[in-house]
Amino acid sequence: MIKTGHGFLIWTTIFRLLAIVMIAISALLIVTGSYSIMALGATSQSSTTPSGGNIMLEVTSQPQIHGVAGQIIKVEAKITNTGSSSAGGIAYISIVDLIGKVPIDLEDWSAEKGLYIPTIQPGQSLPLEWNIRLVKAGSYTVDILFNKDSDLSSPPVSSPKIFMDVQPKLNLNPENILPVAFGVPAVLLAALGSINYARGRRTGVYR
Amino acid sequence: MAFQLYKSEVSGSFYSWRGAAWIVAASMIFSLVAYLLLTDKELSLLDQGEMLFTLGEIIISLGIIMATTSASSAISAEIESGTFESLLLTPITARQIAFQKLLSIVTTWLLLYVVSIPYLVAVSSGTNLSISAVFYVGLYGTLLVIAFSSLTITFSSKLKSSKNSVMISLMILLIMLAPSLFFATSLKKTGFGTAIEDINPVSHAMNSLDSVLVDNQQTLPEQAIHILPVVIFTIVCLLILTNYTRRFEVKPIE
């Protein structure tokens, strides 16, 4: 009896310990899971509409652009004032060359680099649009940034990155150009050489 | 005796390797331009019309430079080498000598132009610009070569020094080419730039090529505003040549 009672106590203790461990593991899984979900939520938030204070920039055109050099593409975005007071500032684009690892001088790429927005009323959304000429083949990222007039010390609000892949363009067909570029001088040299040789044979220079 | 001088001048340009080297060099320049238009990262981005315009500018500029350089020693070199007296003893008038020299230079240009046609056709292939490119480059090139050669032969006969006539002719040529080749777009749009371009026949020729090849305004009536000043300039230069080559003085300048 004592033996039985002692065994029962042991098994009860083991089950209790197992239950505590399982509860602890479950609690741990729930906590870490919720952190993961929160982190995932935060990531998806930043990839769609990152916000800076009360301004939100959202890319409405394609987040990935595939184009050919010389083509003109359109980058569209939406700026929203989610705050309770009006805001104004400059929205502008920045292009970074991923291969050269340098920012691009927009001189040839876009006629209008910055758009001045005097006021965005609370709750108001405004469309933004840039026409960009793809000057050079390569891989780039495009950011849309907004600098608030009233807040000069804080960093600009930025949009999610747009990835841009620009393929080279061949306006001229090499099959048309190369035969002419190499053929004409060769034909001229051959013709002049033949005339010179024939004249030399006639006059006795070449025997 | 008619055209004997012309024939000897033309054959002099092709008699030997050295005489004909210029045409091979010119074709290599065109080849280099065409190759760069095909392969250069930034030039290859140009529209085909802009590429054609660039090539057309180079063909015409090269033609005028070659003609001016050649014409600047047309009379003075004969005087300096002492062969002009014997030329004057032949039964041709002074004016015929000048015009046969002019004709030989125009023939040289025509040969250069013929060599440039394959390049124009290759660069314009796939567009509707081939015929216009060949026609307008030929038209403006021929008119400007006649004009500058006439002016330069006149300098050569009056200055009697190849060195001086080369320098003066090239200076005039560079001044007239400058607005098209060296002026920035912003400078061309100023009052000064517009005034210079309005009175400059070379600018008219280049602007017309731009209008034809880039803006696709290919008909002659659309280009009449540009063709007319170039034609007038050519006629004035021919009149200058006609007037100042009635007789030659053989004695070189002291």
Interface residues (C-beta under 8 A of the other chain):
Chain A: A69 G70 V135 K136 A137 P168 K169 L170 N171 L172 N173 P174 N176 I177 L178 P179 V180 A181 F182 G183 V184 P185 L188 L189 L192 I195 N196
Chain B: F14 S16 W17 A20 I23 V24 S27 M28 F30 S31 L32 A34 Y35 L37 L38 K41 E42 S44 L45 L46 D47 Q48 M51 V115 P118 Y119 V121 A122 V123 S125 G126
